[in-house]
Amino acid sequence: MKDNQFTQKSTIINPITNEEPKSIVLFGAESSGKSTLTKELANYYNVFSNPEFSRLYLDTKMKYANYEDTNALTFDDVEPIAIGQICSENSTKELAISHNHSFYFLDTNLLTTYIYSRFIYKNVPFWLEKAIQNQNYSHYLLLKPNTKWEFDKQRASDEGRQFFYKKMKEELEKRNINYSEITELNEKRLQEAIKRIDFLF
């Protein structure tokens, strides 16, 4: 890597092949910097990124149904969140393909929905496991929750953040999913992620 880690790269173009773009999932508990790092990486590589659908869903529900915090969500919301996540990811993938990008970034995925549903509601939609198995991602970046915890109405607590980080790491290990753990802070976090991606791809 060159010293200037923040110089935007030219869009990475695939030759005309049948190869699909690589998908890189930013994975981790709440307030671990996923959304910020997803945007920074997409900007650096000049490719597309997919936002976390559950936040968009909860924002809408809180706004129009007058809920004030995460209690706005129930188990009945898990299925529409999962469906929305799938549709959103598919749209971003199609954009990457249409622009001949080599890869794209995702701010969480269905596995996050599965883990939160299992531990918060003690239940998971019957079809979600099959849907997860049908998803094929190139690599996961697991973000260690060592950033300062920031309160907002969609978040629970720092204790909850640490709990779900452990469960997410356990789930990756149990499923034999390839991942890299991102542990640096501030600007070094982006540099660490870039170095890892450039090494892998």
N, CA, C and O of each residue as an XYZ file, in Angstrom:
804
protein
N       0.835     -1.198      0.000
C       0.000      0.000      0.000
C       0.871      1.250      0.000
O       1.942      1.273      0.607
N       0.409      2.273     -0.676
C       1.102      3.542     -0.639
C       0.824      4.235      0.686
O      -0.118      3.883      1.397
N       1.655      5.228      1.015
C       1.499      5.914      2.289
C       0.154      6.598      2.409
O      -0.444      6.605      3.485
N      -0.331      7.174      1.318
C      -1.620      7.865      1.371
C      -2.741      6.845      1.263
O      -3.133      6.457      0.163
N      -3.259      6.409      2.413
C      -4.279      5.372      2.442
C      -5.640      5.887      2.004
O      -6.535      5.089      1.727
N      -5.817      7.199      1.936
C      -7.146      7.754      1.729
C      -7.343      8.329      0.335
O      -8.360      8.972      0.073
N      -6.382      8.106     -0.569
C      -6.574      8.521     -1.949
C      -7.545      7.567     -2.620
O      -7.325      6.356     -2.634
N      -8.612      8.106     -3.172
C      -9.648      7.262     -3.770
C      -9.085      6.480     -4.946
O      -8.419      7.039     -5.818
N      -9.355      5.203     -4.959
C      -8.918      4.367     -6.070
C      -9.884      4.502     -7.231
O     -11.053      4.848     -7.055
N      -9.371      4.223     -8.423
C     -10.259      4.160     -9.575
C     -11.179      2.963     -9.416
O     -10.828      1.976     -8.769
N     -12.358      3.060    -10.010
C     -13.288      1.944     -9.954
C     -12.619      0.696    -10.490
O     -12.003      0.714    -11.556
N     -12.746     -0.388     -9.744
C     -12.112     -1.636    -10.144
C     -13.029     -2.347    -11.120
O     -14.156     -2.700    -10.772
N     -12.561     -2.557    -12.323
C     -13.398     -3.110    -13.381
C     -13.004     -4.550    -13.676
O     -11.821     -4.873    -13.780
N     -13.990     -5.394    -13.807
C     -13.755     -6.765    -14.242
C     -13.621     -6.818    -15.756
O     -14.279     -6.042    -16.450
N     -12.801     -7.696    -16.285
C     -12.877     -7.961    -17.723
C     -14.217     -8.617    -18.018
O     -14.936     -8.999    -17.095
N     -14.551     -8.748    -19.265
C     -15.827     -9.353    -19.630
C     -15.751    -10.852    -19.354
O     -15.292    -11.632    -20.188
N     -16.203    -11.230    -18.183
C     -16.209    -12.636    -17.778
C     -17.541    -12.930    -17.128
O     -18.376    -12.042    -16.958
N     -17.730    -14.184    -16.767
C     -18.943    -14.585    -16.072
C     -18.787    -14.487    -14.563
O     -19.699    -14.850    -13.819
N     -17.656    -14.008    -14.112
C     -17.400    -13.939    -12.679
C     -18.245    -12.846    -12.032
O     -18.292    -11.715    -12.516
N     -18.910    -13.199    -10.934
C     -19.717    -12.223    -10.212
C     -18.814    -11.357     -9.336
O     -17.720    -11.788     -8.972
N     -19.254    -10.140     -8.991
C     -18.454     -9.298     -8.107
C     -18.343     -9.910     -6.720
O     -19.271    -10.565     -6.246
N     -17.211     -9.696     -6.077
C     -17.012    -10.170     -4.716
C     -17.899     -9.360     -3.761
O     -18.103     -8.161     -3.952
N     -18.413    -10.027     -2.750
C     -19.259     -9.358     -1.750
C     -18.560     -9.403     -0.398
O     -18.212    -10.477      0.092
N     -18.360     -8.242      0.198
C     -17.659     -8.140      1.478
C     -18.628     -7.597      2.517
O     -19.145     -6.489      2.382
N     -18.868     -8.395      3.562
C     -19.843     -8.047      4.596
C     -19.138     -7.403      5.782
O     -18.194     -7.969      6.332
N     -19.596     -6.225      6.173
C     -19.155     -5.594      7.411
C     -20.064     -6.120      8.510
O     -21.272     -5.884      8.489
N     -19.489     -6.830      9.465
C     -20.250     -7.640     10.416
C     -19.879     -7.251     11.838
O     -18.710     -7.009     12.136
N     -20.866     -7.191     12.707
C     -20.578     -6.867     14.095
C     -21.796     -6.354     14.823
O     -22.862     -6.179     14.233
N     -21.633     -6.116     16.102
C     -22.734     -5.659     16.949
C     -23.015     -4.180     16.710
O     -22.321     -3.513     15.942
N     -24.043     -3.686     17.382
C     -24.424     -2.279     17.249
C     -23.300     -1.363     17.710
O     -22.510     -1.724     18.583
N     -23.234     -0.186     17.124
C     -22.266      0.844     17.501
C     -20.823      0.329     17.461
O     -20.022      0.635     18.346
N     -20.504     -0.447     16.435
C     -19.125     -0.905     16.271
C     -18.470     -0.270     15.050
O     -17.349     -0.624     14.684
N     -19.174      0.669     14.423
C     -18.596      1.416     13.312
C     -18.820      0.810     11.941
O     -18.142      1.182     10.983
N     -19.766     -0.122     11.829
C     -19.993     -0.802     10.545
C     -20.423      0.157      9.444
O     -19.870      0.145      8.344
N     -21.414      0.985      9.749
C     -21.961      1.874      8.713
C     -20.911      2.860      8.222
O     -20.790      3.108      7.022
N     -20.155      3.417      9.156
C     -19.106      4.374      8.791
C     -18.039      3.710      7.934
O     -17.653      4.244      6.894
N     -17.565      2.549      8.368
C     -16.500      1.872      7.631
C     -16.991      1.379      6.273
O     -16.237      1.398      5.300
N     -18.239      0.942      6.197
C     -18.802      0.517      4.912
C     -18.748      1.657      3.905
O     -18.322      1.467      2.765
N     -19.179      2.835      4.326
C     -19.181      4.001      3.439
C     -17.763      4.415      3.065
O     -17.496      4.769      1.917
N     -16.854      4.370      4.038
C     -15.466      4.758      3.763
C     -14.811      3.813      2.755
O     -14.087      4.253      1.862
N     -15.067      2.534      2.902
C     -14.486      1.561      1.976
C     -15.075      1.700      0.577
O     -14.354      1.636     -0.418
N     -16.383      1.891      0.510
C     -17.021      2.071     -0.804
C     -16.485      3.319     -1.491
O     -16.276      3.324     -2.704
N     -16.263      4.369     -0.723
C     -15.727      5.608     -1.283
C     -14.273      5.422     -1.732
O     -13.876      5.907     -2.792
N     -13.498      4.727     -0.929
C     -12.086      4.515     -1.257
C     -11.930      3.718     -2.551
O     -11.114      4.061     -3.407
N     -12.716      2.655     -2.685
C     -12.614      1.802     -3.870
C     -13.527      2.249     -5.006
O     -13.487      1.691     -6.102
N     -14.351      3.263     -4.736
C     -15.281      3.793     -5.734
C     -16.216      2.697     -6.254
O     -16.383      2.514     -7.460
N     -16.817      1.976     -5.306
C     -17.778      0.921     -5.629
C     -19.047      1.147     -4.806
O     -19.136      2.103     -4.036
N     -20.016      0.262     -4.977
C     -21.297      0.417     -4.295
C     -21.278     -0.228     -2.910
O     -20.506     -1.147     -2.635
N     -22.155      0.286     -2.052
C     -22.350     -0.322     -0.738
C     -23.840     -0.460     -0.470
O     -24.659      0.285     -1.008
N     -24.170     -1.424      0.369
C     -25.562     -1.689      0.716
C     -25.802     -1.331      2.177
O     -25.089     -1.834      3.045
N     -26.786     -0.473      2.482
C     -27.038     -0.073      3.869
C     -27.728     -1.178      4.661
O     -28.265     -2.125      4.088
N     -27.706     -1.046      5.973
C     -28.395     -1.987      6.852
C     -29.898     -1.736      6.776
O     -30.374     -0.684      7.202
N     -30.638     -2.685      6.240
C     -32.066     -2.459      6.012
C     -32.841     -2.295      7.313
O     -33.809     -1.537      7.360
N     -32.435     -2.991      8.367
C     -33.202     -2.926      9.616
C     -33.245     -1.516     10.191
O     -34.240     -1.123     10.799
N     -32.169     -0.752     10.000
C     -32.175      0.630     10.495
C     -33.155      1.482      9.693
O     -33.872      2.306     10.260
N     -33.186      1.287      8.394
C     -34.143      2.024      7.565
C     -35.574      1.653      7.950
O     -36.454      2.511      8.018
N     -35.791      0.374      8.198
C     -37.114     -0.123      8.588
C     -37.540      0.476      9.925
O     -38.665      0.954     10.075
N     -36.616      0.443     10.903
C     -36.944      0.965     12.231
C     -37.123      2.475     12.205
O     -38.001      3.003     12.887
N     -36.308      3.173     11.434
C     -36.486      4.624     11.279
C     -37.891      4.943     10.801
O     -38.545      5.849     11.316
N     -38.348      4.189      9.810
C     -39.682      4.420      9.249
C     -40.764      4.116     10.267
O     -41.722      4.877     10.404
N     -40.618      3.010     10.982
C     -41.634      2.630     11.965
C     -41.686      3.621     13.117
O     -42.770      3.965     13.590
N     -40.531      4.083     13.571
C     -40.491      5.053     14.665
C     -41.098      6.381     14.235
O     -41.762      7.053     15.024
N     -40.868      6.753     12.988
C     -41.363      8.039     12.497
C     -42.870      8.046     12.332
O     -43.541      8.991     12.748
N     -43.407      6.990     11.724
C     -44.821      7.009     11.353
C     -45.735      6.327     12.366
O     -46.948      6.537     12.343
N     -45.165      5.511     13.254
C     -45.991      4.844     14.268
C     -45.771      5.431     15.655
O     -46.330      4.949     16.640
N     -44.940      6.492     15.724
C     -44.721      7.228     16.972
C     -44.087      6.392     18.080
O     -44.355      6.621     19.259
N     -43.244      5.420     17.707
C     -42.446      4.716     18.701
C     -41.199      5.543     18.985
O     -40.760      6.334     18.150
N     -40.628      5.348     20.186
C     -39.493      6.177     20.580
C     -38.181      5.405     20.714
O     -37.126      6.026     20.840
N     -38.214      4.082     20.691
C     -36.967      3.335     20.867
C     -37.078      1.966     20.218
O     -37.985      1.716     19.424
N     -36.139      1.073     20.565
C     -36.095     -0.243     19.941
C     -37.293     -1.106     20.299
O     -37.501     -2.143     19.668
N     -38.087     -0.718     21.285
C     -39.302     -1.468     21.601
C     -40.307     -1.407     20.460
O     -41.326     -2.097     20.484
N     -40.020     -0.584     19.470
C     -40.900     -0.514     18.298
C     -40.908     -1.831     17.543
O     -41.868     -2.139     16.838
N     -39.835     -2.615     17.688
C     -39.734     -3.867     16.950
C     -40.229     -5.048     17.770
O     -40.012     -5.117     18.980
N     -40.898     -5.978     17.093
C     -41.329     -7.237     17.685
C     -40.903     -8.367     16.754
O     -40.325     -8.125     15.694
N     -41.188     -9.591     17.153
C     -40.843    -10.724     16.296
C     -41.544    -10.634     14.942
O     -41.014    -11.106     13.936
N     -42.718    -10.036     14.914
C     -43.451     -9.896     13.649
C     -42.702     -9.046     12.631
O     -42.978     -9.114     11.433
N     -41.751     -8.245     13.112
C     -40.977     -7.393     12.202
C     -39.785     -8.118     11.580
O     -39.223     -7.651     10.590
N     -39.401     -9.247     12.153
C     -38.191     -9.929     11.686
C     -38.315    -10.349     10.226
O     -37.388    -10.154      9.439
N     -39.452    -10.920      9.867
C     -39.624    -11.394      8.492
C     -39.565    -10.262      7.469
O     -38.828    -10.389      6.491
N     -40.308     -9.153      7.643
C     -40.180     -8.069      6.662
C     -38.784     -7.451      6.628
O     -38.333     -6.999      5.575
N     -38.100     -7.428      7.772
C     -36.722     -6.930      7.782
C     -35.824     -7.850      6.955
O     -35.011     -7.381      6.158
N     -35.974     -9.147      7.146
C     -35.157    -10.109      6.396
C     -35.439    -10.026      4.897
O     -34.514    -10.050      4.085
N     -36.713     -9.929      4.538
C     -37.073     -9.819      3.120
C     -36.518     -8.531      2.522
O     -35.994     -8.526      1.408
N     -36.638     -7.439      3.277
C     -36.096     -6.168      2.811
C     -34.593     -6.217      2.640
O     -34.053     -5.639      1.697
N     -33.907     -6.909      3.554
C     -32.455     -7.045      3.456
C     -32.069     -7.809      2.191
O     -31.137     -7.423      1.485
N     -32.787     -8.885      1.912
C     -32.510     -9.677      0.707
C     -32.700     -8.835     -0.551
O     -31.846     -8.828     -1.437
N     -33.817     -8.132     -0.620
C     -34.106     -7.304     -1.806
C     -33.071     -6.202     -1.975
O     -32.626     -5.918     -3.088
N     -32.691     -5.582     -0.859
C     -31.700     -4.511     -0.898
C     -30.350     -5.031     -1.381
O     -29.702     -4.407     -2.221
N     -29.931     -6.174     -0.847
C     -28.659     -6.763     -1.270
C     -28.675     -7.124     -2.750
O     -27.702     -6.889     -3.466
N     -29.781     -7.694     -3.200
C     -29.883     -8.069     -4.615
C     -29.774     -6.850     -5.528
O     -29.150     -6.910     -6.587
N     -30.387     -5.747     -5.107
C     -30.329     -4.519     -5.908
C     -28.903     -3.990     -6.001
O     -28.455     -3.567     -7.066
N     -28.188     -4.021     -4.864
C     -26.810     -3.543     -4.859
C     -25.914     -4.447     -5.701
O     -25.026     -3.970     -6.408
N     -26.150     -5.734     -5.621
C     -25.380     -6.673     -6.447
C     -25.604     -6.402     -7.930
O     -24.657     -6.415     -8.716
N     -26.845     -6.158     -8.309
C     -27.149     -5.869     -9.715
C     -26.462     -4.581    -10.175
O     -25.991     -4.494    -11.309
N     -26.409     -3.588     -9.293
C     -25.696     -2.353     -9.621
C     -24.215     -2.634     -9.860
O     -23.623     -2.139    -10.820
N     -23.625     -3.437     -8.971
C     -22.204     -3.773     -9.117
C     -21.950     -4.506    -10.428
O     -20.966     -4.238    -11.118
N     -22.842     -5.430    -10.766
C     -22.695     -6.178    -12.018
C     -22.827     -5.252    -13.223
O     -22.036     -5.329    -14.163
N     -23.829     -4.379    -13.189
C     -24.080     -3.499    -14.333
C     -22.950     -2.507    -14.561
O     -22.754     -2.028    -15.678
N     -22.196     -2.194    -13.486
C     -21.065     -1.272    -13.619
C     -19.721     -2.007    -13.721
O     -18.662     -1.379    -13.700
N     -19.773     -3.330    -13.830
C     -18.556     -4.145    -13.942
C     -17.589     -3.940    -12.782
O     -16.372     -3.970    -12.964
N     -18.138     -3.731    -11.593
C     -17.286     -3.597    -10.416
C     -16.826     -4.978     -9.951
O     -17.550     -5.965    -10.082
N     -15.631     -5.029     -9.415
C     -15.088     -6.299     -8.952
C     -15.691     -6.737     -7.628
O     -15.768     -7.932     -7.344
N     -16.120     -5.772     -6.813
C     -16.761     -6.140     -5.560
C     -17.622     -5.008     -5.037
O     -17.625     -3.902     -5.577
N     -18.360     -5.311     -3.964
C     -19.214     -4.324     -3.306
C     -19.266     -4.660     -1.818
O     -18.909     -5.764     -1.405
N     -19.719     -3.689     -1.016
C     -19.721     -3.839      0.440
C     -21.143     -3.870      0.987
O     -22.045     -3.213      0.468
N     -21.317     -4.656      2.056
C     -22.623     -4.752      2.695
C     -22.512     -4.418      4.174
O     -21.672     -4.967      4.887
N     -23.368     -3.513      4.624
C     -23.453     -3.159      6.040
C     -24.408     -4.154      6.704
O     -25.619     -3.938      6.738
N     -23.847     -5.246      7.230
C     -24.564     -6.392      7.809
C     -25.271     -7.222      6.741
O     -25.254     -6.884      5.557
N     -25.897     -8.325      7.187
C     -26.618     -9.206      6.266
C     -27.628    -10.048      7.044
O     -27.927     -9.760      8.202
N     -28.150    -11.092      6.394
C     -29.189    -11.914      7.023
C     -28.711    -12.618      8.286
O     -29.509    -12.872      9.188
N     -27.439    -12.931      8.365
C     -26.935    -13.622      9.550
C     -27.090    -12.742     10.789
O     -27.349    -13.247     11.882
N     -26.935    -11.447     10.623
C     -27.178    -10.518     11.733
C     -28.632    -10.595     12.180
O     -28.919    -10.673     13.374
N     -29.546    -10.571     11.216
C     -30.975    -10.672     11.525
C     -31.267    -11.960     12.279
O     -32.020    -11.960     13.253
N     -30.675    -13.044     11.832
C     -30.866    -14.355     12.457
C     -30.407    -14.343     13.916
O     -31.125    -14.810     14.800
N     -29.221    -13.814     14.159
C     -28.652    -13.830     15.510
C     -29.485    -12.982     16.465
O     -29.798    -13.420     17.572
N     -29.839    -11.788     16.051
C     -30.640    -10.930     16.926
C     -32.007    -11.544     17.189
O     -32.500    -11.489     18.316
N     -32.621    -12.121     16.176
C     -33.934    -12.736     16.349
C     -33.860    -13.909     17.324
O     -34.733    -14.074     18.176
N     -32.826    -14.709     17.194
C     -32.689    -15.898     18.047
C     -32.512    -15.538     19.512
O     -33.067    -16.203     20.386
N     -31.741    -14.492     19.786
C     -31.460    -14.164     21.180
C     -32.455    -13.173     21.783
O     -32.687    -13.208     22.991
N     -33.034    -12.312     20.994
C     -33.992    -11.342     21.533
C     -35.391    -11.933     21.624
O     -36.080    -11.755     22.628
N     -35.811    -12.635     20.580
C     -37.185    -13.151     20.533
C     -37.267    -14.656     20.769
O     -38.362    -15.217     20.819
N     -36.111    -15.316     20.916
C     -36.073    -16.768     21.130
C     -36.790    -17.520     20.006
O     -37.346    -18.597     20.218
N     -36.766    -16.946     18.837
C     -37.454    -17.537     17.696
C     -36.848    -16.975     16.411
O     -36.290    -15.878     16.406
N     -36.963    -17.732     15.333
C     -36.443    -17.324     14.029
C     -37.443    -17.768     12.965
O     -37.942    -18.891     13.041
N     -37.753    -16.928     11.976
C     -38.629    -17.372     10.886
C     -38.124    -18.680     10.283
O     -36.922    -18.854     10.082
N     -39.041    -19.591      9.998
C     -38.666    -20.955      9.612
C     -37.790    -20.997      8.364
O     -36.991    -21.920      8.206
N     -37.926    -20.025      7.486
C     -37.216    -20.055      6.203
C     -35.871    -19.339      6.241
O     -35.113    -19.388      5.272
N     -35.570    -18.671      7.361
C     -34.394    -17.795      7.394
C     -33.087    -18.579      7.304
O     -32.158    -18.150      6.620
N     -33.006    -19.712      7.980
C     -31.781    -20.513      7.923
C     -31.481    -20.953      6.491
O     -30.335    -20.884      6.048
N     -32.493    -21.400      5.776
C     -32.300    -21.819      4.383
C     -31.843    -20.634      3.531
O     -30.977    -20.781      2.668
N     -32.425    -19.469      3.776
C     -32.038    -18.277      3.019
C     -30.579    -17.920      3.272
O     -29.863    -17.534      2.347
N     -30.136    -18.047      4.519
C     -28.741    -17.759      4.856
C     -27.813    -18.728      4.131
O     -26.776    -18.324      3.605
N     -28.180    -19.985      4.104
C     -27.360    -20.992      3.428
C     -27.263    -20.730      1.925
O     -26.277    -21.098      1.286
N     -28.282    -20.100      1.375
C     -28.287    -19.802     -0.062
C     -27.490    -18.547     -0.411
O     -27.201    -18.293     -1.580
N     -27.134    -17.760      0.615
C     -26.346    -16.560      0.381
C     -24.867    -16.937      0.362
O     -24.403    -17.697      1.211
N     -24.146    -16.411     -0.593
C     -22.732    -16.755     -0.727
C     -21.904    -15.476     -0.774
O     -21.858    -14.790     -1.796
N     -21.254    -15.165      0.338
C     -20.448    -13.948      0.424
C     -18.967    -14.295      0.300
O     -18.538    -15.386      0.675
N     -18.207    -13.366     -0.221
C     -16.786    -13.617     -0.454
C     -15.968    -13.550      0.825
O     -15.042    -14.339      1.012
N     -16.303    -12.617      1.706
C     -15.528    -12.457      2.935
C     -16.299    -11.585      3.923
O     -17.108    -10.740      3.540
N     -16.022    -11.817      5.209
C     -16.594    -11.005      6.282
C     -15.484    -10.209      6.960
O     -14.381    -10.715      7.170
N     -15.788     -8.967      7.296
C     -14.927     -8.172      8.168
C     -15.671     -8.014      9.488
O     -16.661     -7.286      9.563
N     -15.197     -8.691     10.522
C     -15.815     -8.628     11.850
C     -15.196     -7.475     12.623
O     -13.990     -7.463     12.869
N     -16.013     -6.515     13.003
C     -15.515     -5.327     13.695
C     -15.565     -5.523     15.206
O     -16.626     -5.755     15.786
N     -14.411     -5.426     15.818
C     -14.342     -5.533     17.273
C     -14.993     -4.299     17.894
O     -14.715     -3.183     17.455
N     -15.854     -4.466     18.908
C     -16.573     -3.325     19.490
C     -15.728     -2.569     20.509
O     -16.090     -2.478     21.682
N     -14.613     -2.033     20.058
C     -13.731     -1.282     20.951
C     -13.803      0.219     20.695
O     -13.021      0.992     21.247
N     -14.759      0.622     19.845
C     -15.019      2.047     19.663
C     -15.904      2.530     20.810
O     -16.509      1.722     21.514
N     -15.976      3.826     20.992
C     -16.835      4.372     22.043
C     -18.288      4.071     21.710
O     -18.745      4.323     20.595
N     -19.008      3.530     22.687
C     -20.423      3.239     22.463
C     -21.202      4.545     22.414
O     -21.082      5.390     23.302
N     -21.999      4.698     21.368
C     -22.777      5.918     21.187
C     -24.261      5.598     21.254
O     -24.761      4.743     20.524
N     -24.947      6.291     22.131
C     -26.384      6.052     22.306
C     -27.171      6.630     21.135
O     -26.907      7.740     20.675
N     -28.133      5.860     20.671
C     -29.235      6.409     19.900
C     -30.450      5.536     20.188
O     -30.327      4.500     20.842
N     -31.600      5.939     19.714
C     -32.840      5.266     20.101
C     -32.964      3.864     19.528
O     -33.869      3.118     19.904
N     -32.069      3.498     18.624
C     -32.116      2.162     18.044
C     -31.138      1.207     18.716
O     -31.005      0.059     18.291
N     -30.450      1.668     19.762
C     -29.436      0.836     20.394
C     -29.802      0.530     21.840
O     -30.524      1.288     22.489
N     -29.293     -0.590     22.329
C     -29.636     -1.028     23.677
C     -28.613     -0.549     24.700
O     -28.898      0.373     25.464
N     -27.426     -1.157     24.732
C     -26.421     -0.815     25.736
C     -25.069     -1.349     25.293
O     -24.979     -2.164     24.376
N     -24.014     -0.876     25.960
C     -22.680     -1.378     25.655
C     -22.560     -2.843     26.058
O     -21.875     -3.617     25.390
N     -23.228     -3.229     27.155
C     -23.208     -4.631     27.575
C     -23.825     -5.521     26.495
O     -23.312     -6.597     26.189
N     -24.931     -5.051     25.926
C     -25.563     -5.799     24.846
C     -24.664     -5.888     23.628
O     -24.627     -6.912     22.945
N     -23.943     -4.817     23.360
C     -23.018     -4.801     22.229
C     -21.939     -5.870     22.389
O     -21.632     -6.594     21.443
N     -21.368     -5.965     23.583
C     -20.325     -6.957     23.832
C     -20.876     -8.381     23.735
O     -20.211     -9.279     23.218
N     -22.090     -8.574     24.235
C     -22.729     -9.890     24.181
C     -22.917    -10.341     22.739
O     -22.568    -11.468     22.388
N     -23.471     -9.459     21.898
C     -23.756     -9.849     20.522
C     -22.484     -9.992     19.692
O     -22.447    -10.781     18.748
N     -21.457     -9.244     20.031
C     -20.174     -9.433     19.351
C     -19.670    -10.862     19.560
O     -19.233    -11.520     18.616
N     -19.737    -11.329     20.802
C     -19.284    -12.690     21.102
C     -20.125    -13.723     20.363
O     -19.593    -14.696     19.829
N     -21.439    -13.511     20.334
C     -22.327    -14.455     19.656
C     -22.080    -14.451     18.145
O     -22.143    -15.496     17.498
N     -21.802    -13.282     17.595
C     -21.542    -13.191     16.159
C     -20.236    -13.886     15.792
O     -20.156    -14.573     14.773
N     -19.236    -13.709     16.610
C     -17.962    -14.382     16.357
C     -18.132    -15.892     16.466
O     -17.593    -16.643     15.653
N     -18.880    -16.335     17.471
C     -19.151    -17.762     17.633
C     -19.886    -18.324     16.416
O     -19.605    -19.439     15.976
N     -20.829    -17.548     15.876
C     -21.613    -18.009     14.734
C     -20.736    -18.150     13.491
O     -20.887    -19.105     12.728
N     -19.828    -17.210     13.288
C     -18.903    -17.310     12.157
C     -18.036    -18.560     12.274
O     -17.816    -19.275     11.297
N     -17.549    -18.807     13.485
C     -16.705    -19.982     13.708
C     -17.505    -21.264     13.507
O     -17.024    -22.203     12.872
N     -18.711    -21.309     14.041
C     -19.548    -22.510     13.943
C     -19.867    -22.854     12.496
O     -19.935    -24.027     12.128
N     -20.063    -21.826     11.678
C     -20.430    -22.036     10.274
C     -19.216    -22.117      9.346
O     -19.363    -22.238      8.130
N     -18.018    -22.051      9.928
C     -16.776    -22.118      9.136
C     -16.732    -21.045      8.052
O     -16.337    -21.304      6.915
N     -17.144    -19.843      8.424
C     -17.155    -18.713      7.496
C     -15.809    -17.988      7.546
O     -15.285    -17.723      8.628
N     -15.260    -17.675      6.399
C     -14.004    -16.931      6.343
C     -14.228    -15.485      6.765
O     -15.110    -14.804      6.241
N     -13.424    -15.025      7.713
C     -13.559    -13.641      8.157
C     -12.221    -13.105      8.641
O     -11.311    -13.860      8.985
N     -12.128    -11.784      8.658
C     -10.986    -11.084      9.238
C     -11.517    -10.171     10.326
O     -12.521     -9.487     10.129
N     -10.857    -10.153     11.462
C     -11.290     -9.276     12.546
C     -10.562     -7.938     12.438
O      -9.337     -7.887     12.331
N     -11.339     -6.862     12.467
C     -10.785     -5.508     12.394
C     -10.747     -4.945     13.808
O     -11.782     -4.811     14.460
N      -9.547     -4.617     14.276
C      -9.376     -4.248     15.686
C      -8.866     -2.828     15.904
O      -8.931     -2.317     17.022
N      -8.357     -2.180     14.851
C      -7.789     -0.842     15.016
C      -8.887      0.201     15.240
O     -10.074     -0.072     15.058
N      -8.461      1.391     15.638
C      -9.394      2.482     15.915
C      -9.149      3.656     14.975
O      -8.066      3.810     14.410
N     -10.179      4.478     14.825
C     -10.102      5.737     14.082
C      -9.584      5.509     12.653
O     -10.042      4.590     11.975
N      -8.638      6.334     12.190
C      -8.157      6.219     10.813
C      -7.456      4.887     10.562
O      -7.470      4.376      9.442
N      -6.847      4.328     11.595
C      -6.147      3.057     11.432
C      -7.117      1.922     11.121
O      -6.729      0.915     10.531
N      -8.368      2.085     11.515
C      -9.369      1.048     11.235
C      -9.585      0.907      9.727
O      -9.617     -0.204      9.199
N      -9.732      2.035      9.044
C      -9.884      2.005      7.593
C      -8.637      1.432      6.936
O      -8.737      0.618      6.017
N      -7.469      1.848      7.396
C      -6.217      1.344      6.832
C      -6.108     -0.166      6.996
O      -5.688     -0.871      6.079
N      -6.490     -0.657      8.173
C      -6.428     -2.102      8.427
C      -7.356     -2.861      7.477
O      -6.981     -3.899      6.932
N      -8.562     -2.338      7.285
C      -9.528     -2.993      6.395
C      -9.030     -2.994      4.952
O      -9.151     -3.999      4.251
N      -8.469     -1.862      4.507
C      -7.951     -1.764      3.139
C      -6.814     -2.763      2.916
O      -6.774     -3.451      1.896
N      -5.909     -2.835      3.862
C      -4.786     -3.769      3.733
C      -5.281     -5.207      3.644
O      -4.758     -6.010      2.871
N      -6.293     -5.518      4.442
C      -6.815     -6.883      4.436
C      -7.492     -7.204      3.103
O      -7.294     -8.283      2.543
N      -8.281     -6.272      2.607
C      -8.984     -6.479      1.334
C      -7.995     -6.603      0.181
O      -8.133     -7.482     -0.670
N      -6.999     -5.723      0.155
C      -6.007     -5.770     -0.923
C      -5.210     -7.075     -0.888
O      -4.822     -7.599     -1.932
N      -4.973     -7.588      0.304
C      -4.261     -8.862      0.430
C      -5.103    -10.016     -0.111
O      -4.586    -10.920     -0.767
N      -6.401     -9.975      0.172
C      -7.290    -11.076     -0.212
C      -7.695    -11.031     -1.679
O      -7.841    -12.070     -2.323
N      -7.878     -9.803     -2.212
C      -8.461     -9.680     -3.545
C      -7.561     -8.912     -4.518
O      -7.923     -8.729     -5.680
